[in-house]
Amino acid sequence: MQAYCMKCRTKREMRNTRSIVMKNGKPATQGVCPVCGTKMFRIGKG
């Protein structure tokens, strides 16, 4: 799944993805940028 990396300022394919639920109950996907190692986040079902 792709997400926007705030550090690289580009869309990249996430590594180590896992599905989470935000505080407001909405689903999201969290992962790591393969280039810089920054946490990446994408709201919505994944």
C-alpha positions in Angstrom: 0.0 0.0 0.0 1.3 3.5 -0.8 1.3 6.4 1.5 2.9 9.9 1.6 6.2 10.2 3.4 6.4 13.5 5.1 10.2 13.4 5.3 10.9 12.3 1.6 7.9 14.4 0.4 6.9 11.7 -2.1 4.5 8.7 -2.2 6.2 5.4 -1.4 5.2 1.8 -0.8 4.9 1.2 3.0 6.9 -1.6 4.7 5.8 -3.5 7.9 2.2 -2.5 7.5 -0.4 -3.1 10.1 -4.0 -2.2 10.5 -5.0 0.0 13.4 -8.1 1.8 14.7 -7.8 5.5 15.5 -9.2 7.1 18.6 -12.4 8.1 16.7 -13.0 4.5 15.6 -12.0 4.9 12.0 -9.6 2.3 10.4 -6.1 3.2 9.3 -2.9 1.6 8.1 0.5 2.3 9.7 3.9 1.4 8.2 7.5 2.5 7.7 9.1 4.3 4.8 11.6 1.9 3.1 14.0 4.8 2.3 14.3 7.0 5.4 12.6 4.8 8.1 10.0 7.4 9.0 6.5 6.3 10.3 3.9 6.5 7.5 0.2 6.6 8.0 -2.8 6.2 5.8 -6.4 6.7 6.8 -9.0 4.3 5.4 -9.4 0.5 5.1 -6.3 -1.2 3.8 
